[in-house]
Amino acid sequence: MGALDEALRIELDALHAAGLYRRPRISASPQGPRMRIDGRDVRVFCSNDYLGLAQHPELREALCHAVERYGVGSGSAHLVNGHSELHAECEQRLAEFTGRERALLFSTGYMANLAVATALCTRQDAVFQDRLNHASLIDGARLSGARLQRYRHGDLEQLERLLERRRDARRRLIMVDGVFSMDGDRADLPGLARLAQRNQAWLMVDDAHGFGVLGETGAGSCEQDGLDPHQVPILMATLGKAVGVFGAFVAGSEALIETLIQRGRSYLFTTAAPPALSAAVMRSLDLISGEGWRREKLRSLITRFREGAAAKGIPLMDSPTAIQPLPVGDNRRALNLSERLFEQGFLVTAIRPPTVPEGTARLRVTLSAAHEAEDIDALLEALAPLLEEAT
Ligand SMILES: *Cc1c(COP(=O)(O)O)cnc(C)c1O
């Protein structure tokens, strides 16, 4: 072994010993409630494909048609010659769907969040974030050089004190998950909007887990809470979760979008996503807004899961969304439970630090409109005896 490998092995072995080692399982089927994974047929309870659209025939057809016409690769960044008419049309649709002046596509949500923080903030500014925000929001703020102030989960009183303390900052930007990705609870967006207004701060919502799922038409957390673009001037959402495709977008005013185009380094210096993906996204938006039954079905499955768990004495975290985590605590116990479930034909991932704080490992169950009541019941049946065992 060379010196490099020797040094790395020590770290990798330590991760193993702490129950923190990760490895990707290999799937051999499309996304769905049943998949073939690592050579086994399993019921899946960990996908973010909340509406079951990732393998929808109409999305496949839209994608294939667009590939026939536009080919596969985009060839370059948006500002060179990679910006297809499909991208432009999709941005227009996303702006209309979210009720904002404009929208801008990004290759991933991670990159969209880096762009927002770095295009809007510098060392002279302050960024305020909930402790449980997604890593990409934290990384964006760090990269911007702004002063990063994290407040306790959902603690708006602490946030207000921090906002006051940083009154000297040139700009104050609050960034928050609309739905917290590992806990499933929702941010108090009306409260945050009031706070932002009162303190002349800007509010950005990352709606990766609300877009498509929440709100009357699926426009997300802001629609659900009746908040307008003045209250939430910066909206980001991803296209690889409920939308079932890939990518992300930021929606807001003309000036915001122009600023991201001019100064967002993760927009400027990366290849545009394949244009055909935009065709699939637009078809997905038709299904999301036109077929509300998926959201209704998902809601009824969430209720069934929560009521079933309560009846069996299975502890759940307090979440109203498709993300329904079971608190476990210990890393190795979470991993062990996940392995045992897999052996019984259920894929539920163990979420451990650094994805969640130390000592709060959990099984992150996610539900989808593609599940049936029988899937939910089967999972609960398998969970109850496993959780009773002392491990
Ligand atoms: C998944 C996720 C992202 C990242 O989006 P990708 O398109 O997967 O890069 C950003 N924010 C939140 C809250 C997420 O859950």
The ligand as an SDF file (V2000), in Angstrom:
LIG
                    3D

 15 15  0  0  0  0  0  0  0  0999 V2000
  -32.2980   17.0480   -2.7450 C   0  0  0  0  0  0  0  0  0  0  0  0
  -32.1760   18.4020   -2.1680 C   0  0  0  0  0  0  0  0  0  0  0  0
  -31.3510   19.3670   -2.7600 C   0  0  0  0  0  0  0  0  0  0  0  0
  -30.4170   19.0420   -3.8840 C   0  0  0  0  0  0  0  0  0  0  0  0
  -31.0820   18.8420   -5.0830 O   0  0  0  0  0  0  0  0  0  0  0  0
  -30.3770   17.9490   -6.2040 P   0  0  0  0  0  0  0  0  0  0  0  0
  -31.1190   18.2810   -7.4460 O   0  0  0  0  0  0  0  0  0  0  0  0
  -30.5460   16.5440   -5.7710 O   0  0  0  0  0  0  0  0  0  0  0  0
  -28.9350   18.3820   -6.2550 O   0  0  0  0  0  0  0  0  0  0  0  0
  -31.3770   20.6490   -2.2540 C   0  0  0  0  0  0  0  0  0  0  0  0
  -32.1400   20.9680   -1.1870 N   0  0  0  0  0  0  0  0  0  0  0  0
  -32.9200   20.0540   -0.5620 C   0  0  0  0  0  0  0  0  0  0  0  0
  -33.7290   20.4610    0.6190 C   0  0  0  0  0  0  0  0  0  0  0  0
  -32.9330   18.7390   -1.0230 C   0  0  0  0  0  0  0  0  0  0  0  0
  -33.6670   17.8280   -0.4000 O   0  0  0  0  0  0  0  0  0  0  0  0
  1  2  1  0
  2  3  1  0
  2 14  2  0
  3  4  1  0
  3 10  2  0
  4  5  1  0
  5  6  1  0
  6  7  2  0
  6  8  1  0
  6  9  1  0
 10 11  1  0
 11 12  2  0
 12 13  1  0
 12 14  1  0
 14 15  1  0
M  END
$$$$
